[in-house]
Amino acid sequence: MNKKDFSSISPSAKSLLLMKAYTSIPYAKETAALMSKDEVFGLKFDPSDFWFWIRVMHFELRYNSIDQLLVQTPYANVLELSSGFSWRGIALCEEREDVHYLDTDLAEIITLKTELRKKLGLGNDLKGKWEPAVLNALEKDSFQQVMSRMDSDPLAIINEGLLMYLNTEEKKTLCRNIRHVLSDRGGCWITADVYVKRSEDMRAALPQGEREAAFFEQHNIEANKFDSYEAAKIFFEDQGFSVSAEAQPEYDKISVLPQLMEVMPDHVKNSKEPPPKIQATWRLEAR
Ligand SMILES: C[S@@+](CC[C@H](N)C(=O)[O-])C[C@H]1O[C@@H](n2cnc3c(N)ncnc32)[C@H](O)[C@@H]1O
């Protein structure tokens, strides 16, 4: 069997960054300004499009949801998996001198991120310790190697935007690698990747361009999502985890709310229904 080329997923990190550039997520605007606008989803970046702002809001909420659960933990050691062009680690190390943050992704992204960091002059004056490292999170040995850079205190492992690219076997491998580390050292796993399959109606309601649909198809995104939140809970329990907390969406902290409200159709504004839940961020503990 051919080995899967995970780097085919990496272009999605740029698409996300270009959307996050509209938010107040640390250094997203500055980083996006150094990049060309071409990206793999064929996004339109149309500020008059309600659905564009819905997606930007979704990714801002998702980013914030990890911070929300992370600050509730007592851990100073943090390992971020598949971090893409996120500077969450740098932002945290600007604030906290106790933090040791390992910021990891595949080689191509880490190389580019290292160049971007230099261009942006980020990380020159940190209180904490921030380190970029190459890590294919599905490779047990690389996982162990990267972990050897950190002392053996308990840690928070965090990630967003990876599980929907993994089939069930790959998700199980990732869970085994994470569980191994957490059983050794203690700590927790915060993942924003608890996405459930969407109904036909929901899929029809959310417009998707041709290129994005093709990328999703290529990576089996819809099939890789969980059948339900209950099924996701059972999956993680079967892999030796228990769910200890769920992040709550903080709409009041959303920086793009004014832009979203401006283009929100009246029937949505007047609706008493909460927005449909398509994703959850969970804190998991190894049992
Ligand atoms: C959708 S992007 C998410 C990036 C970032 N976390 C965010 O939310 O903006 C998916 C990321 O997963 C990374 N990735 C894909 N396969 C991986 C693997 N096996 N191990 C580690 N990272 C991987 C890609 O390089 C890419 O940066």
The ligand as a Gaussian input file, in Angstrom:
#p B3LYP/6-31G(d) Opt

LIG

0 1
 C       -6.553000      22.658000       7.987000
 S       -4.858000      22.928000       8.368000
 C       -5.025000      23.499000      10.037000
 C       -3.907000      24.423000      10.431000
 C       -4.101000      25.136000      11.770000
 N       -4.212000      24.204000      12.866000
 C       -5.321000      26.020000      11.725000
 O       -6.374000      25.642000      12.260000
 O       -5.235000      27.101000      11.135000
 C       -4.289000      21.251000       8.567000
 C       -2.835000      21.141000       9.020000
 O       -2.538000      19.770000       9.317000
 C       -1.201000      19.522000       8.967000
 N       -1.029000      18.062000       8.865000
 C       -1.550000      17.218000       7.969000
 N       -1.204000      15.953000       8.235000
 C       -0.439000      15.984000       9.357000
 C        0.215000      14.986000      10.129000
 N        0.156000      13.704000       9.802000
 N        0.895000      15.372000      11.227000
 C        0.968000      16.681000      11.561000
 N        0.368000      17.677000      10.880000
 C       -0.327000      17.327000       9.780000
 C       -1.054000      20.277000       7.665000
 O        0.283000      20.480000       7.297000
 C       -1.816000      21.574000       7.963000
 O       -0.982000      22.553000       8.510000

